[in-house]
Amino acid sequence: MNREQLLNTMTVRAKPAGLAILKNNVHKEDEGHSKFEPYVGLEFDSAEEAQEFYNIYATQSGFRIRIGQLYRSRVDGAVVSRRFVCSKEGFQTNSRTGCPAFIRVQRVDSGKWVLANIKKEHNHDLERSGELRPPSIQRKVHPAPRTSVVVSSRTGIRSREEDGPSGVIDLKRLKREEVEGELRIEPRGEPHKGLEFSSANDAYKFYNTYAAYTGFKVRIGQLFRSKNDGSITSRRFVCSKEGHQHPSRVGCAAFMRIQRQESGRWVVDRLQKEHNHELDSPIDPSRITATASKGFREDSSSGFENLDLVEANGCLSLVKRGRESNIESDWYNVLLDYFQTRQIDDMGFFYAVETDEGKCMSVFWADGRSRFSCTQFGDAIVFDTTYRRGSYSVPLASFLGVNHHKQPVLLGCALIADESEESFTWVFQAWLKAMSGRRPLSIIADQDKAIQHSIAQVFPGTHHRFSAWQILAKEQENLGPLLSMDTRFKYEYETCISQSQTANEFDSAWNVLVNKYSLKDNSWLKEMYRMRKSWVPLHIRGTFFAGIPVDGSMKSYFGNLLTPHTALHEFLVRYDKAVEQQREEERKEDFNSFNLQAVLHTKDPIEEQCRRLYTITMFKVFQKEFLESIGYAAIKINVEGAISRYLVQNNSGDERNTVAFNASNLNISCNCRMFEFEGVLCRHALRVFQIMNVRELPSRYILHRWTKNAKYGILRDVDSGGGSQDFKALMVWSLREESRNYIEAGAASLERYKLAFEIMQEGRRNICWQN
């Protein structure tokens, strides 16, 4: 197979015979209009076929089309969904009117493309049928080679009418331009910040030409995508000697990065011109064209997801590509120096580096405080990957818990090399090792298949809940027009999800919804129903999530200190500052809980009991439920042995819950599942306790993690016979932290110093006697 034949296998060529006939007929006025109409469920062999079908339908209807958003798989990066829109969609030019008409096709498991969503109504006048001629979609016809390679093109499809600012490097287009003599680039001076280009292709051509005149070669580096629509928002072009993955590479730091602007143009926002190696002689200008075209072979838009095209002995071969890290090479040395420095002062500091074929990949670390916090607050964790929502230069992921003041607490950090299942699996395994094998009860993380599979493998039995922001984004992507234009559907959809009390009630409401609005064939809704236990409140509230709202998420731990553009030399300084600020807030709340008291509103001993045990923050949560319970009525509706069931309702009767109470052991449960979800008894259960004259809550209903003494949970939960090095490191850290506070209090005055010294001597003697 020669180069020309192989490049042609990357083009989708399927076209049904009926479509060709239709295309000819739409230009014959005497034969009338075609009756072809798009509808949900219509199948195509390829996305290009769907585009051509919609293009012909648009021509006979009186409008033009453009290629809209595409969405990629998080597993392999392949295009899984495409939108084709009316040319007047959006408001980027004066001729556009924000027209909502579109179709969306989605790739299914069989490999075919199915029309999943459609909007036929336009908000502008249509042209008369026959006035428009569909722009032809040219294809080159070549004899089929003996052996064919099936390739899913990551490049997707490009409209001839408009070269949109997708950020995709189009290999086939540049190759065609080279053959046709269209690729002529003259040097435009040196690159500089603020330099603008109309497309990523133009930026690459410019940098490649500059490199040729300067004396180095260019490779295509990392890219970043929008988490809203999957479009490319940033690209890096690097010196060919960047990194250390090959003996010829010397870790050169020279690069140019471009960022997509709201206008659709691309701007150079980062630039490094200095090289750490000798430059070659400038290339003959006549060879620059060929060099520019050849260089695109390394870009992922060639269509091969995990293969590289290599020329040897006059033939082209497919070679499996090794994993590439999204972490810049100069980060590793800086991080390792930081880790080793931290270990000198913190014997509980843990770090690990993933390697793949001798290359550094993902990195994980957790200091002694984070590891100690996990013993108390590692039951419900959040795997925060905010960097995936935008073009962050640092792929920082963090493990977060919720402390006894309902504040976020850091349980470890990682830099993610790539978004493969291997990377996420390694990071989760590193976290589990650092936390001495303590698996969480629940985890909130993104919905992507790679993350789902990694959690199932490393944390079996842990309840994986999908991130709320991602659910909302997917809803807008798949149901946006229906939710915004049909208020009745929106009400019924939200009621089904948030108000269902039982599994049967949810299933019934869901089936009514999809049948009533003809959504039975909506592939996204089918998938979400299959995974309902990971996002529907009914199924989530039965698992402990430390009260993190079902429709929300935790506030960012690092706040505004770490931004998408934080540079390497600032990252660690800002990281340490953010961690210290959060821990100072925790110390303030610790002080308040031990030295201040919340106001009691009743003389009930249960309220006094909880004020004595809970932190101030958690007591306020409990007190709200306790005071609300007074306004509820409880009616016994059933008795089975020692178990009585009560119907608990408010004065207006619009809120009803069922509480089961066992008088023999004081066990109680409510179908609102607040205790299971948040770890605090609900108003309904508290009302039944009041009626049954229970004067003190059983200790099992006051979780130790919410109390003032939660920091000492490790001594309660771990057998005293343990003697592992990890446990000893945590004990040393805990004692040092407590002694620091003790010293500060004891040195406040001479009298306090004398008392503190005597207590310390007495404590030391007691410990020695135990030996």
Solvent accessible surface area in square Angstrom, and as a share of the most:
residue,aa,sasa,rsa
1,M,94,0.42
2,N,86,0.44
3,R,74,0.27
4,E,72,0.32
5,Q,54,0.24
6,L,6,0.03
7,L,15,0.07
8,N,19,0.10
9,T,20,0.12
10,M,6,0.03
11,T,45,0.26
12,V,51,0.29
13,R,106,0.39
14,A,39,0.31
15,K,79,0.33
16,P,51,0.32
17,A,81,0.63
18,G,38,0.37
19,L,6,0.03
20,A,36,0.28
21,I,107,0.55
22,L,8,0.04
23,K,42,0.18
24,N,90,0.46
25,N,45,0.23
26,V,27,0.16
27,H,70,0.31
28,K,95,0.40
29,E,168,0.75
30,D,130,0.67
31,E,97,0.43
32,G,41,0.39
33,H,118,0.53
34,S,24,0.16
35,K,178,0.75
36,F,90,0.38
37,E,90,0.41
38,P,0,0.00
39,Y,124,0.47
40,V,59,0.34
41,G,30,0.29
42,L,33,0.16
43,E,98,0.44
44,F,10,0.04
45,D,78,0.40
46,S,8,0.05
47,A,10,0.08
48,E,13,0.06
49,E,12,0.05
50,A,0,0.00
51,Q,13,0.06
52,E,4,0.02
53,F,11,0.05
54,Y,4,0.02
55,N,11,0.05
56,I,1,0.00
57,Y,22,0.08
58,A,1,0.00
59,T,8,0.05
60,Q,22,0.10
61,S,34,0.22
62,G,2,0.02
63,F,9,0.04
64,R,110,0.40
65,I,12,0.06
66,R,22,0.08
67,I,31,0.16
68,G,26,0.25
69,Q,70,0.31
70,L,21,0.10
71,Y,18,0.07
72,R,29,0.11
73,S,25,0.16
74,R,69,0.25
75,V,81,0.47
76,D,63,0.32
77,G,13,0.13
78,A,3,0.02
79,V,8,0.04
80,V,41,0.24
81,S,3,0.02
82,R,8,0.03
83,R,39,0.14
84,F,0,0.00
85,V,3,0.02
86,C,0,0.00
87,S,23,0.15
88,K,65,0.28
89,E,55,0.25
90,G,15,0.14
91,F,160,0.67
92,Q,126,0.56
93,T,69,0.40
94,N,164,0.84
95,S,74,0.48
96,R,30,0.11
97,T,55,0.32
98,G,20,0.19
99,C,1,0.01
100,P,53,0.33
101,A,0,0.00
102,F,8,0.03
103,I,0,0.00
104,R,2,0.01
105,V,0,0.00
106,Q,39,0.17
107,R,70,0.25
108,V,50,0.29
109,D,161,0.83
110,S,90,0.58
111,G,38,0.37
112,K,77,0.33
113,W,24,0.09
114,V,27,0.16
115,L,0,0.00
116,A,8,0.06
117,N,23,0.12
118,I,47,0.24
119,K,31,0.13
120,K,87,0.37
121,E,108,0.48
122,H,43,0.19
123,N,83,0.42
124,H,37,0.17
125,D,137,0.71
126,L,79,0.40
127,E,76,0.34
128,R,187,0.68
129,S,45,0.29
130,G,53,0.51
131,E,90,0.40
132,L,7,0.03
133,R,171,0.62
134,P,13,0.08
135,P,56,0.35
136,S,54,0.35
137,I,35,0.18
138,Q,129,0.57
139,R,58,0.21
140,K,107,0.45
141,V,144,0.83
142,H,64,0.29
143,P,108,0.68
144,A,93,0.72
145,P,33,0.21
146,R,245,0.90
147,T,102,0.59
148,S,86,0.56
149,V,47,0.27
150,V,147,0.84
151,V,30,0.17
152,S,49,0.32
153,S,19,0.13
154,R,30,0.11
155,T,16,0.09
156,G,21,0.21
157,I,28,0.14
158,R,67,0.25
159,S,18,0.12
160,R,159,0.58
161,E,84,0.38
162,E,59,0.26
163,D,64,0.33
164,G,25,0.24
165,P,53,0.33
166,S,41,0.26
167,G,3,0.03
168,V,12,0.07
169,I,0,0.00
170,D,9,0.05
171,L,13,0.06
172,K,49,0.21
173,R,55,0.20
174,L,1,0.00
175,K,45,0.19
176,R,100,0.36
177,E,20,0.09
178,E,52,0.23
179,V,105,0.60
180,E,99,0.44
181,G,25,0.24
182,E,105,0.47
183,L,6,0.03
184,R,188,0.68
185,I,39,0.20
186,E,130,0.58
187,P,68,0.43
188,R,137,0.50
189,G,50,0.48
190,E,104,0.47
191,P,1,0.00
192,H,96,0.43
193,K,133,0.57
194,G,44,0.42
195,L,29,0.14
196,E,82,0.37
197,F,4,0.02
198,S,61,0.40
199,S,15,0.10
200,A,2,0.01
201,N,5,0.03
202,D,44,0.23
203,A,0,0.00
204,Y,0,0.00
205,K,29,0.12
206,F,7,0.03
207,Y,3,0.01
208,N,6,0.03
209,T,1,0.01
210,Y,30,0.11
211,A,1,0.01
212,A,1,0.01
213,Y,78,0.30
214,T,45,0.26
215,G,2,0.02
216,F,7,0.03
217,K,115,0.49
218,V,13,0.08
219,R,26,0.09
220,I,18,0.09
221,G,24,0.23
222,Q,28,0.12
223,L,39,0.19
224,F,23,0.10
225,R,30,0.11
226,S,15,0.10
227,K,29,0.12
228,N,109,0.56
229,D,27,0.14
230,G,11,0.11
231,S,24,0.15
232,I,3,0.02
233,T,22,0.13
234,S,0,0.00
235,R,4,0.02
236,R,18,0.06
237,F,0,0.00
238,V,3,0.02
239,C,1,0.00
240,S,31,0.20
241,K,62,0.26
242,E,36,0.16
243,G,2,0.02
244,H,133,0.59
245,Q,70,0.31
246,H,101,0.45
247,P,129,0.81
248,S,63,0.41
249,R,49,0.18
250,V,64,0.37
251,G,18,0.17
252,C,1,0.01
253,A,55,0.42
254,A,1,0.01
255,F,28,0.12
256,M,0,0.00
257,R,3,0.01
258,I,0,0.00
259,Q,29,0.13
260,R,67,0.25
261,Q,70,0.31
262,E,181,0.81
263,S,89,0.57
264,G,12,0.12
265,R,98,0.36
266,W,0,0.00
267,V,23,0.13
268,V,1,0.01
269,D,42,0.22
270,R,46,0.17
271,L,36,0.18
272,Q,64,0.28
273,K,76,0.32
274,E,121,0.54
275,H,42,0.19
276,N,92,0.47
277,H,39,0.17
278,E,160,0.72
279,L,76,0.38
280,D,87,0.45
281,S,91,0.59
282,P,88,0.55
283,I,32,0.16
284,D,75,0.39
285,P,79,0.50
286,S,92,0.59
287,R,151,0.55
288,I,7,0.04
289,T,42,0.24
290,A,56,0.43
291,T,37,0.22
292,A,0,0.00
293,S,7,0.04
294,K,115,0.49
295,G,21,0.20
296,F,0,0.00
297,R,50,0.18
298,E,86,0.39
299,D,2,0.01
300,S,24,0.16
301,S,8,0.05
302,S,8,0.05
303,G,2,0.02
304,F,9,0.04
305,E,33,0.15
306,N,90,0.46
307,L,55,0.28
308,D,42,0.22
309,L,16,0.08
310,V,64,0.37
311,E,81,0.36
312,A,53,0.41
313,N,156,0.80
314,G,71,0.68
315,C,80,0.48
316,L,31,0.16
317,S,53,0.34
318,L,68,0.34
319,V,73,0.42
320,K,164,0.70
321,R,55,0.20
322,G,30,0.29
323,R,48,0.17
324,E,82,0.37
325,S,28,0.18
326,N,43,0.22
327,I,9,0.05
328,E,41,0.18
329,S,34,0.22
330,D,68,0.35
331,W,12,0.04
332,Y,23,0.09
333,N,108,0.56
334,V,55,0.32
335,L,2,0.01
336,L,51,0.25
337,D,91,0.47
338,Y,26,0.10
339,F,0,0.00
340,Q,94,0.42
341,T,79,0.46
342,R,61,0.22
343,Q,77,0.34
344,I,144,0.73
345,D,110,0.57
346,D,16,0.08
347,M,97,0.43
348,G,1,0.01
349,F,8,0.03
350,F,35,0.15
351,Y,58,0.22
352,A,27,0.21
353,V,43,0.25
354,E,15,0.07
355,T,91,0.53
356,D,33,0.17
357,E,151,0.68
358,G,76,0.73
359,K,30,0.13
360,C,51,0.31
361,M,1,0.00
362,S,0,0.00
363,V,1,0.01
364,F,0,0.00
365,W,3,0.01
366,A,2,0.01
367,D,12,0.06
368,G,0,0.00
369,R,15,0.05
370,S,1,0.01
371,R,12,0.04
372,F,8,0.03
373,S,4,0.03
374,C,1,0.01
375,T,17,0.10
376,Q,19,0.08
377,F,2,0.01
378,G,3,0.03
379,D,34,0.18
380,A,1,0.01
381,I,1,0.01
382,V,14,0.08
383,F,4,0.02
384,D,28,0.14
385,T,7,0.04
386,T,43,0.25
387,Y,17,0.06
388,R,4,0.02
389,R,100,0.37
390,G,22,0.21
391,S,13,0.08
392,Y,48,0.18
393,S,11,0.07
394,V,10,0.06
395,P,6,0.04
396,L,22,0.11
397,A,0,0.00
398,S,5,0.03
399,F,0,0.00
400,L,2,0.01
401,G,0,0.00
402,V,6,0.04
403,N,1,0.01
404,H,1,0.01
405,H,7,0.03
406,K,66,0.28
407,Q,34,0.15
408,P,23,0.15
409,V,10,0.06
410,L,5,0.02
411,L,0,0.00
412,G,1,0.01
413,C,1,0.00
414,A,0,0.00
415,L,0,0.00
416,I,2,0.01
417,A,0,0.00
418,D,21,0.11
419,E,41,0.18
420,S,23,0.15
421,E,59,0.27
422,E,97,0.43
423,S,0,0.00
424,F,1,0.00
425,T,15,0.08
426,W,51,0.18
427,V,0,0.00
428,F,0,0.00
429,Q,86,0.38
430,A,7,0.06
431,W,0,0.00
432,L,23,0.11
433,K,143,0.61
434,A,1,0.01
435,M,9,0.04
436,S,72,0.46
437,G,40,0.39
438,R,86,0.31
439,R,121,0.44
440,P,5,0.03
441,L,106,0.53
442,S,0,0.00
443,I,0,0.00
444,I,11,0.05
445,A,0,0.00
446,D,3,0.01
447,Q,20,0.09
448,D,13,0.07
449,K,77,0.33
450,A,2,0.01
451,I,0,0.00
452,Q,34,0.15
453,H,89,0.40
454,S,0,0.00
455,I,4,0.02
456,A,70,0.54
457,Q,109,0.48
458,V,7,0.04
459,F,1,0.01
460,P,79,0.50
461,G,87,0.84
462,T,16,0.10
463,H,40,0.18
464,H,20,0.09
465,R,5,0.02
466,F,7,0.03
467,S,12,0.08
468,A,14,0.11
469,W,47,0.17
470,Q,13,0.06
471,I,17,0.09
472,L,105,0.52
473,A,30,0.23
474,K,65,0.27
475,E,21,0.09
476,Q,111,0.49
477,E,29,0.13
478,N,6,0.03
479,L,3,0.02
480,G,8,0.08
481,P,46,0.29
482,L,52,0.26
483,L,17,0.08
484,S,87,0.56
485,M,114,0.51
486,D,44,0.23
487,T,110,0.64
488,R,153,0.56
489,F,1,0.00
490,K,90,0.38
491,Y,148,0.56
492,E,35,0.16
493,Y,4,0.02
494,E,84,0.38
495,T,48,0.28
496,C,5,0.03
497,I,20,0.10
498,S,62,0.40
499,Q,105,0.47
500,S,10,0.06
501,Q,100,0.44
502,T,74,0.43
503,A,51,0.39
504,N,126,0.65
505,E,82,0.37
506,F,0,0.00
507,D,37,0.19
508,S,64,0.41
509,A,35,0.27
510,W,11,0.04
511,N,76,0.39
512,V,92,0.53
513,L,6,0.03
514,V,17,0.10
515,N,83,0.43
516,K,106,0.45
517,Y,42,0.16
518,S,95,0.61
519,L,22,0.11
520,K,126,0.53
521,D,88,0.46
522,N,4,0.02
523,S,34,0.22
524,W,21,0.07
525,L,5,0.03
526,K,116,0.49
527,E,53,0.24
528,M,0,0.00
529,Y,61,0.23
530,R,145,0.53
531,M,18,0.08
532,R,56,0.21
533,K,129,0.54
534,S,20,0.13
535,W,15,0.05
536,V,0,0.00
537,P,22,0.14
538,L,38,0.19
539,H,37,0.16
540,I,2,0.01
541,R,77,0.28
542,G,31,0.30
543,T,29,0.17
544,F,22,0.09
545,F,1,0.00
546,A,1,0.01
547,G,14,0.13
548,I,8,0.04
549,P,74,0.47
550,V,32,0.18
551,D,123,0.64
552,G,24,0.23
553,S,70,0.45
554,M,37,0.16
555,K,159,0.67
556,S,52,0.33
557,Y,6,0.02
558,F,20,0.08
559,G,43,0.41
560,N,140,0.72
561,L,42,0.21
562,L,23,0.11
563,T,49,0.29
564,P,42,0.27
565,H,93,0.42
566,T,4,0.02
567,A,31,0.24
568,L,40,0.20
569,H,142,0.63
570,E,60,0.27
571,F,2,0.01
572,L,23,0.12
573,V,104,0.60
574,R,75,0.28
575,Y,13,0.05
576,D,58,0.30
577,K,107,0.45
578,A,2,0.02
579,V,12,0.07
580,E,93,0.42
581,Q,89,0.40
582,Q,40,0.18
583,R,30,0.11
584,E,67,0.30
585,E,81,0.36
586,E,9,0.04
587,R,53,0.19
588,K,104,0.44
589,E,46,0.21
590,D,23,0.12
591,F,130,0.54
592,N,44,0.22
593,S,2,0.01
594,F,117,0.49
595,N,87,0.45
596,L,98,0.49
597,Q,131,0.58
598,A,17,0.13
599,V,109,0.63
600,L,52,0.26
601,H,115,0.51
602,T,40,0.24
603,K,203,0.86
604,D,32,0.17
605,P,49,0.31
606,I,1,0.01
607,E,0,0.00
608,E,62,0.28
609,Q,14,0.06
610,C,0,0.00
611,R,45,0.16
612,R,133,0.49
613,L,64,0.32
614,Y,2,0.01
615,T,0,0.00
616,I,30,0.15
617,T,39,0.23
618,M,0,0.00
619,F,2,0.01
620,K,118,0.50
621,V,37,0.21
622,F,1,0.00
623,Q,18,0.08
624,K,127,0.54
625,E,15,0.07
626,F,4,0.02
627,L,61,0.30
628,E,75,0.34
629,S,0,0.00
630,I,94,0.47
631,G,33,0.32
632,Y,15,0.06
633,A,47,0.36
634,A,22,0.17
635,I,92,0.46
636,K,108,0.46
637,I,92,0.47
638,N,61,0.31
639,V,85,0.49
640,E,107,0.48
641,G,74,0.72
642,A,50,0.39
643,I,63,0.32
644,S,15,0.10
645,R,83,0.30
646,Y,9,0.03
647,L,42,0.21
648,V,0,0.00
649,Q,37,0.17
650,N,32,0.16
651,N,138,0.71
652,S,89,0.57
653,G,27,0.26
654,D,117,0.61
655,E,57,0.26
656,R,153,0.56
657,N,12,0.06
658,T,47,0.27
659,V,0,0.00
660,A,25,0.19
661,F,4,0.02
662,N,27,0.14
663,A,59,0.46
664,S,89,0.57
665,N,70,0.36
666,L,61,0.30
667,N,64,0.33
668,I,13,0.07
669,S,56,0.36
670,C,12,0.07
671,N,67,0.34
672,C,28,0.16
673,R,97,0.35
674,M,24,0.11
675,F,45,0.19
676,E,53,0.24
677,F,7,0.03
678,E,23,0.10
679,G,0,0.00
680,V,0,0.00
681,L,5,0.03
682,C,4,0.03
683,R,44,0.16
684,H,10,0.04
685,A,1,0.01
686,L,1,0.00
687,R,59,0.22
688,V,0,0.00
689,F,0,0.00
690,Q,39,0.17
691,I,78,0.39
692,M,77,0.35
693,N,102,0.52
694,V,18,0.11
695,R,134,0.49
696,E,113,0.51
697,L,4,0.02
698,P,19,0.12
699,S,97,0.62
700,R,113,0.41
701,Y,15,0.06
702,I,14,0.07
703,L,49,0.25
704,H,47,0.21
705,R,18,0.06
706,W,0,0.00
707,T,13,0.08
708,K,38,0.16
709,N,75,0.39
710,A,1,0.00
711,K,49,0.21
712,Y,97,0.37
713,G,3,0.03
714,I,4,0.02
715,L,118,0.59
716,R,154,0.56
717,D,76,0.39
718,V,48,0.27
719,D,110,0.57
720,S,113,0.73
721,G,69,0.66
722,G,39,0.38
723,G,70,0.67
724,S,63,0.41
725,Q,138,0.61
726,D,55,0.28
727,F,27,0.11
728,K,107,0.45
729,A,7,0.06
730,L,11,0.05
731,M,67,0.30
732,V,38,0.22
733,W,38,0.13
734,S,28,0.18
735,L,127,0.63
736,R,134,0.49
737,E,31,0.14
738,E,85,0.38
739,S,49,0.31
740,R,101,0.37
741,N,60,0.31
742,Y,75,0.29
743,I,112,0.57
744,E,107,0.48
745,A,54,0.42
746,G,9,0.08
747,A,75,0.58
748,A,68,0.53
749,S,48,0.31
750,L,113,0.56
751,E,126,0.56
752,R,134,0.49
753,Y,110,0.42
754,K,112,0.47
755,L,106,0.53
756,A,14,0.11
757,F,82,0.34
758,E,108,0.49
759,I,92,0.47
760,M,103,0.46
761,Q,62,0.27
762,E,74,0.33
763,G,29,0.28
764,R,145,0.53
765,R,103,0.38
766,N,64,0.33
767,I,115,0.58
768,C,72,0.43
769,W,185,0.65
770,Q,158,0.70
771,N,160,0.82
